[in-house]
């Protein structure tokens, strides 16, 4: 059994018992990366030397038995800034950007003793659902190299699914953790908005963005969320809430838990194999003692439209900072400041980023503000109220993460609207700010299917408990792609 | 309200966003943007007259901190990512054309 088949807890025990060393684990990580990276293309930057050095240092200092994550490897999505390590957000406009400080989460994983092995590919500025809009490279799905890994955190998901790293960080603005987790047959959590500091996350849609973990098992996921959560004076939207131990009570089971399945999430548009896998998951939950009933989130169909207006409007404002002056790409040959801005941005941003900036600019422009931006903000209230109504009587909401399994490379990238519509089951969660996880629940035509569990604000614990119960009752998380 | 965007609208929006769309690409962008705007305008079918707006997903509290000076980011470090600088200032092309160029 390869070292990478172990959970974080197992690796920790092996480290404490001196059955392995941090260096040995790190060496196994880079061996696996060099064996698979040509096929997968998960990384933009690999920091092998630094990681091995750090691992040796930790071995010399001795692994603290109380520090569960210390000495263990992690990958980081390339829109999370890392001091001294190239951070590009997969954009030409940041092709040479080396941050001079750490994001709060980068600092927190270091404090937990975790060692970053590199920066993971993604859609440019996290705008996309397939990782195909990256300026640098294509990432392939380890289950089928002709399929996309999903996005925007496609590199993070593919790296974990292919056994390159045990865990990784991603970000989710409209599904960018959950959808790639589903497409790769792994666990991906988008925490409650405010649970994890966004300081040092290259902003896309500030009222929606959250950082969260990818892992192969539910408990590993909870352990990483433990390490990155908490209030942060540098992010004024981070929640002042106490952070519980997300693994506490994880094995309590789902007996008596009330789970709602929105009829809108199970409608016609689902790939038959996805629907079948989710219905089987419902039966599994019933057999474990949960009460599963149909509910309604009546405004779900408006989620995509509201999301694309809001996220793009926020992006058009956030991305104004990329102007070629203080950092990043600067166009050559501009004769005036205005020309410098325009040339830098036109050469530095890819098409999808331009489309979103233009949609946002349009939605916020005079004459369209009320009909677009304000209207979307009202619809957002309706979507949030839908969730609140269901959560008055239910502990969790269950449904598919995506309507299909991973699609073909090149299949949607030329049709932006088709790509946007694929987010229909994930964006309402971001609009409402609630937490949600995707866990593996089966296969359809050889590709993994994701089960989405949505919880109340700041109730990630119930999500983890239900996800863990499902994982214990099934073997989907033990399946591995043939690489 | 249903809008059909034309090439002129796209050029206008691009200008507001400090982007330039080449003549080769303007057709493609116009069709795509028109489709996207059609898609988002399905919100028009929903009556939201008395619904309040929601601009974020958080429960905001006013968080106070002690009014104490703390060190900011190091100025020299901030310059590490600047492409061109002179005398501790960022160098850019002429902002106002006064006929002297960027001396």
Boltz contact constraints between the chains, C-beta under 6 A:
constraints:
  - contact:
      token1: [A, 100]
      token2: [B, 77]
      max_distance: 6.0
  - contact:
      token1: [A, 100]
      token2: [B, 80]
      max_distance: 6.0
  - contact:
      token1: [A, 193]
      token2: [B, 57]
      max_distance: 6.0
  - contact:
      token1: [A, 193]
      token2: [B, 58]
      max_distance: 6.0
  - contact:
      token1: [A, 194]
      token2: [B, 58]
      max_distance: 6.0
  - contact:
      token1: [A, 207]
      token2: [B, 56]
      max_distance: 6.0
  - contact:
      token1: [A, 207]
      token2: [B, 57]
      max_distance: 6.0
  - contact:
      token1: [A, 237]
      token2: [B, 58]
      max_distance: 6.0
  - contact:
      token1: [A, 240]
      token2: [B, 61]
      max_distance: 6.0
  - contact:
      token1: [A, 302]
      token2: [B, 43]
      max_distance: 6.0
  - contact:
      token1: [A, 305]
      token2: [B, 40]
      max_distance: 6.0
  - contact:
      token1: [A, 305]
      token2: [B, 42]
      max_distance: 6.0
  - contact:
      token1: [A, 305]
      token2: [B, 43]
      max_distance: 6.0
  - contact:
      token1: [A, 308]
      token2: [B, 40]
      max_distance: 6.0
  - contact:
      token1: [A, 309]
      token2: [B, 40]
      max_distance: 6.0
  - contact:
      token1: [A, 325]
      token2: [B, 90]
      max_distance: 6.0
  - contact:
      token1: [A, 326]
      token2: [B, 82]
      max_distance: 6.0
  - contact:
      token1: [A, 327]
      token2: [B, 81]
      max_distance: 6.0
  - contact:
      token1: [A, 330]
      token2: [B, 83]
      max_distance: 6.0
  - contact:
      token1: [A, 334]
      token2: [B, 93]
      max_distance: 6.0
  - contact:
      token1: [A, 335]
      token2: [B, 93]
      max_distance: 6.0
  - contact:
      token1: [A, 336]
      token2: [B, 93]
      max_distance: 6.0
  - contact:
      token1: [A, 337]
      token2: [B, 92]
      max_distance: 6.0
  - contact:
      token1: [A, 337]
      token2: [B, 93]
      max_distance: 6.0
  - contact:
      token1: [A, 337]
      token2: [B, 95]
      max_distance: 6.0
  - contact:
      token1: [A, 340]
      token2: [B, 93]
      max_distance: 6.0
  - contact:
      token1: [A, 341]
      token2: [B, 18]
      max_distance: 6.0
  - contact:
      token1: [A, 342]
      token2: [B, 18]
      max_distance: 6.0
  - contact:
      token1: [A, 342]
      token2: [B, 20]
      max_distance: 6.0
  - contact:
      token1: [A, 345]
      token2: [B, 18]
      max_distance: 6.0
  - contact:
      token1: [A, 345]
      token2: [B, 19]
      max_distance: 6.0
  - contact:
      token1: [A, 346]
      token2: [B, 19]
      max_distance: 6.0
  - contact:
      token1: [A, 346]
      token2: [B, 20]
      max_distance: 6.0
  - contact:
      token1: [A, 354]
      token2: [B, 19]
      max_distance: 6.0
  - contact:
      token1: [A, 357]
      token2: [B, 17]
      max_distance: 6.0
  - contact:
      token1: [A, 358]
      token2: [B, 13]
      max_distance: 6.0
  - contact:
      token1: [A, 358]
      token2: [B, 17]
      max_distance: 6.0
  - contact:
      token1: [A, 359]
      token2: [B, 36]
      max_distance: 6.0
  - contact:
      token1: [A, 361]
      token2: [B, 13]
      max_distance: 6.0
  - contact:
      token1: [A, 361]
      token2: [B, 16]
      max_distance: 6.0
  - contact:
      token1: [A, 361]
      token2: [B, 17]
      max_distance: 6.0
  - contact:
      token1: [A, 362]
      token2: [B, 13]
      max_distance: 6.0
  - contact:
      token1: [A, 371]
      token2: [B, 1]
      max_distance: 6.0
  - contact:
      token1: [A, 375]
      token2: [B, 43]
      max_distance: 6.0
  - contact:
      token1: [A, 377]
      token2: [B, 53]
      max_distance: 6.0
  - contact:
      token1: [A, 377]
      token2: [B, 54]
      max_distance: 6.0
  - contact:
      token1: [A, 377]
      token2: [B, 55]
      max_distance: 6.0
  - contact:
      token1: [A, 378]
      token2: [B, 48]
      max_distance: 6.0
  - contact:
      token1: [A, 378]
      token2: [B, 51]
      max_distance: 6.0
  - contact:
      token1: [A, 378]
      token2: [B, 53]
      max_distance: 6.0
  - contact:
      token1: [A, 379]
      token2: [B, 43]
      max_distance: 6.0
  - contact:
      token1: [A, 380]
      token2: [B, 54]
      max_distance: 6.0
  - contact:
      token1: [A, 381]
      token2: [B, 51]
      max_distance: 6.0
  - contact:
      token1: [A, 381]
      token2: [B, 52]
      max_distance: 6.0
  - contact:
      token1: [A, 381]
      token2: [B, 54]
      max_distance: 6.0
  - contact:
      token1: [A, 416]
      token2: [B, 32]
      max_distance: 6.0
  - contact:
      token1: [A, 417]
      token2: [B, 35]
      max_distance: 6.0
  - contact:
      token1: [A, 417]
      token2: [B, 39]
      max_distance: 6.0
  - contact:
      token1: [A, 433]
      token2: [B, 57]
      max_distance: 6.0
